[in-house]
Every structure is written in structure tokens, then in C-alpha cells.
Amino acid sequence: MAWVGFCQFEKTMDSLASSYVQNLARGAAARLESARWDLKPDGMWQPRQKYRPGVGIEGFIAEDLPIPGTFAVFDEFGLLLYGSPNAPMMSVLSNQLLTYGVPSKIRGADGNYYTIAFYPVLNKNLFVLAAVSSKELLGPMVTLTTFWPFMVGMLGLIGIFAVFIMWQKVIMPLKDLEEEISLLKWGEDIPQKNAPEAVTELQKLRAAIVTLAHSAIDKAVLNRRYVTDIVKVQEEERSRISREIHDGPLQDVTAVIQRLRLLATDFDSPEKMRQRLTEAENAALAGVREMREVCNNLTPPWLDLGLAQALTELSERQNAQLGIKINLDLHEVRELPNDVTMAFFRVAQEAVNNSANHANAKEITISLRDLGNKIVLKIEDDGKGFDVPENITELRVKGHRGLSNMQERMSLVGGKLTVSSSPKGTIIKCEMPLNT
Amino acid sequence: MSISIILADDHPLTREGMKGYLTKESDFNVVGEYADGDAAWAGIQKYKPQVALLDIRMPGIDGVALARKIKESGIPTASLMLTSYDAQQYVMASLRSGARGYVLKTADMETLSKAIRIVARGGFYLDSEVASAVEEEGGFVPEPVSVREREVLLLAARGLSGKEIATQLFISERTVQTHLASIYDKLGAKNKTEAMLLSLKYGIVTLEELIN
């Protein structure tokens, strides 16, 4: 576009210069023609004094020519008779092969382009040569014209440069980033930390993604540890149950067998036999007691009686087992789904165990309320307290499962657990929202 | 001559029952009974009895560790494991730590007495319940095991893999498997551990050969 515009402009300029210079030459020739001329003794033509006394050829031409352009008048032998200030240059031009009446464009000795035209003065054996450089004729316009393509070129270059910079600083880094992220395994990989060639915004984007990737990895690690921990807890639980059965009922049954075998050797003494039978009975009873204990520990059957009763039973057992005073402030609550009752129960059990075993509490108060829109269970102790971490889940990973377990139990059934602790004691509050 | 015995079992009812068994035998002399491993160790050091009846699971030092302690200390007491665990790996662990026998707590009086007499003589006794592939009664005599089969069994007992045994004996791994299958068949064993225990029981290999 720029180029076409430029060419058109050039063409217009050329034709303008051509007609201008043609007019100039023809006009000058006409002037000279109309003059009366005398041939001077030295062989030179001299316009008659009558018209312009004391004025030579220059009087005809140069005098009232405030217009741009240059003239030269030659005789038939190519000798310069008159020349305007630029005339020496014209002599060079005159040597060029020029066609009469047809303007042509020639590069002058000064480097400028000149449009020249050539006209004869009728009956005088004189020739007029008129020339005008486009610079003279159009002045600043020309400068603009020459500057124009340069400017367009510059703009083009700037454009290309801008595209290049954009490519290098935006498109490529974006592409790299996209590729990297599409191959990225979240929770395993971390993208390159920085791309120095990219623009700041992209670097920031990358940094943000790196942060995300880090947190994804942290999460994955936490999750993995979490699962590992759950499996571990399961196994520990199984091995605990296995041990309980081994150390309890299994031994008792063995003892019963032993007594029965001993009984078989004691047929001679009814007294001894009675003694063996009593021993066997006692061993069997012990076995039953221990198996009942194992069952109770697995799933307390008295949960069926309702939460308040279950908590009463729990506190009696723990009071006997842990030697800790437990105050109960239990109100009847509506019938709850089994899993909710179980969750409340386990939290209370764990909380009391913690208070007794870790907080050195002397006294515990368990309160239970049905507030209509929610059930609230509170376990307060007078123990030494502890620092409650911001994220209770992290405790599990560090091996302190109690709190984390309690929280999970509650959240599993849609409840909420809040813990507040000070050196004067700990309050564990469970809230279970319910539709009224 | 009576046999001096100490009894280590943390469960009072079974300990009492065991003691009831032992007092039935006139030549058994129970010199001490203990409810945990540490007390039992002290008793063994004090009385140096001929036989120590050891429960595997006990508070303090467990039975297996106690058997090893006895062996390492050079006290001539024979350890007889008396436990509720019938896992063959437990049996092997006990034997490796120096126990001379393994009896389940549910064993009857005759079995226990027999086991005690055997280990007191320096013999080796294994409860039929932990290697129960064949009936002990009825005088089962396994088909003789070839020299090569015996070699394979001993190497397998040391924990070598089929490949390692093959390399050591310059035979193919397949041949090793064939030998092992033949041993299992002859002894009536279901696996390697049982084959080891049964070969001990039938005197095909000695305890020293097996655990060294």
C-alpha cells in the first residue's frame, strides 16, 4: 500500500515537474523570440536597446523570474550565452542528448534530480534550456516523499520487532508453560521455577502455578500419609483385638481344658473332682467375661439405649477404669441415627481418655443438650490443657490421632467439633445440626 | 531322679492348670513359677533348672528372647516353649533361639510330660499340632530321604532361594524344586517350614544342622 502510494506520488510529481519545466522553457523561448535582436560586432546577439536599454539576455529572462527554476541560453554551437546562477551545471546538462520539446529527468552533478526541457528560439539559432529540481519545485513535500518510504519501512521494522519481542517474551513462554502444565502430574511434579525470557506477568503466572504445584504435592503427601495412617490404625486395631482374644478368652478356654483333663485323673477323689469342676466353671466364666469385654470394646451394645444412657454407662465404666470423677449433666435427646449416636459416643470416650491419660484431669463434666435445631455435647476437664493446632488434621500425620479422630467422627455425620484449651482445662464441644 | 522345672506364664488360670499337670508326675519338681519374663530369667539364673516352660507372649522379656538368653548365657536349662500360638514361624523362631521343644498349651498331660522328659534328656520335641501333616500315633515312618534331598532341605532351611540352592549344588533350579516336592511328599509336609519341622521330628536332620 505504502509502496503504491509512494509510486503514485512520484509519478504525479514527475508529470508536474515536466509540464512546469516545459512551460518555463517555452515561455523563455517565446520571450527571446519576441525581442528585437541586433548582432553585435563580436558576433553576439544583443536585444535592442529600445525595449530594455542596457539589458542583455538576462534582462529578458532573469529579471522578473521570481519563480523556481534555472535557465540557460545556448547558441547553435552549444556555447553558453547566458545562465542563471546554477548555469555551470547546465552546461553539463546541455551535453546530454536531449530531444527537443520533450522533458526528461536527469541526475545532476549535485546529486539532485532535475527535470529539464529544451526549446529553440525561433529564427535566432538560440536554444533555451530550462531545468527545475523537484526539490526546488516542491520543497518540503519532496523531503516528505523521500522520508515517507523510510518512515513506512521504519514502522514495518518496528512492527516486526514488536512481533518478535511478543513472540519471544509472550507467545513462546506461554507455549512452554502450556506444554509443561499439560504434561505436569499434579501432586508429583513441579514446573520450572522461572522463565527469565518471559514478561513479568507470565513469570508471576508461572510462580503462581509453581506455588499451586507445591501445595498439590503437599496435599498429596499429606493424603498419602493419611491413608497410610488409616491402614496402620486398622492393623493396630486388629492386632489389639487379636491380642485381647489371645490373652483373655483363649487362655480361659485353655484353662477349662486343663481342668477337665485334671478332672479325668481325679476320679478316685469326689472332693478333688468337685474342686476341678468348680475351677473349670470359674475359668469358663472368666472366658465369658473377657469375651464380653472384647465385644463391648468393639461395639458397645448399650448404644441402643440412646445417647444419654450410653454416656452414663460410659462414664461409669471409665470412672471405674480410670479413677477419674465424671459429672454428668445429660438431658434426654430425641432419637438419633445410630451413626450419630456412635460418633458422639466415641468422641466422649476419646475425650475422657485424653483428659485422664494426657491432661492429668481430676474431674470431667459431660453435658448433653437438645437445642431443637442442634444437639450439643460438651466435655470439659480441669486438666493442664494443650496448644490447639490450627489444623487438627495435621496432628494425625504427626501420630497424635485422638483429636483428629474425634473431628473426623463428627464431620462424617455432618457435625462440628471445636476445641478450646488453656492451662486451666480443655473444652471439647460437638455440635450436630438437625432439622426440627 | 527328679526333673527340676520352672514355669513362666502370665495367665494365672493356665499357669495353675499347668502346675496341676506337673504335680501329677511324681518325678517333676516345679522349683519356680513366674508371671513375666524378667522374673523367669531371674529364677532360671537362680535355680538353673533342667527344663524351663516358657510362654511366648509375656510381659517383660518374651519367651523366644528368654530362650536365646538362656542359650547365650550357657546355662544348661532346656527351653520348652509352651504357648497358644500354633504358627510354624513361631516354632522356627523359637528353635533358632535355642528352644529344645514346642508344645501347645492345649496339649494333654501325657504329651506335656513326654515333652519335658525328652528335652530334659537333651532331646527335641515338637507338638504334633504345629506339624500335623501325619498322625503321630501309629508309628508313621517316612520313606527315606535321599542324600541330595537332605542337602536341598538343609540349604532351604537356611533361607536360600531355589536359585541359590541350584547354584551351590550345581544343579538346575527345576531339579531343586523336584527334590523339594519329593521331600514334601515323603514327609507329608505342605510347605517348607513344615518340611523342616517334620524332618526334625523324624530325626532326618538334627536341630543343630537345621539352625546353624
Contacts between the chains, C-beta under 8 A, distances in Angstrom:
chain1	res1	chain2	res2	distance
A	243	B	57	7.9
A	246	B	57	6.9
A	246	B	84	6.1
A	246	B	85	7.9
A	247	B	10	7.8
A	247	B	11	7.0
A	247	B	57	7.1
A	250	B	84	5.2
A	251	B	11	4.0
A	251	B	13	6.3
A	251	B	14	5.0
A	251	B	84	7.0
A	251	B	105	7.7
A	252	B	13	6.2
A	254	B	13	7.9
A	254	B	14	5.1
A	254	B	17	7.3
A	254	B	84	6.5
A	254	B	105	4.7
A	254	B	106	5.6
A	255	B	11	7.5
A	255	B	13	3.5
A	255	B	14	5.0
A	255	B	16	7.3
A	255	B	17	5.0
A	257	B	17	8.0
A	257	B	106	5.7
A	258	B	14	6.7
A	258	B	17	2.9
A	258	B	18	6.9
A	258	B	20	6.6
A	258	B	21	6.8
A	259	B	17	6.1
A	259	B	20	7.7
A	261	B	21	7.5
A	261	B	108	5.8
A	261	B	109	5.8
A	262	B	17	7.0
A	262	B	20	4.8
A	262	B	21	7.0
A	262	B	24	7.5
A	262	B	109	7.8
A	265	B	24	5.9
A	265	B	109	7.1
A	279	B	16	7.7
A	279	B	17	8.0
A	282	B	13	8.0
A	283	B	13	5.0
A	283	B	17	7.9
A	286	B	13	6.5
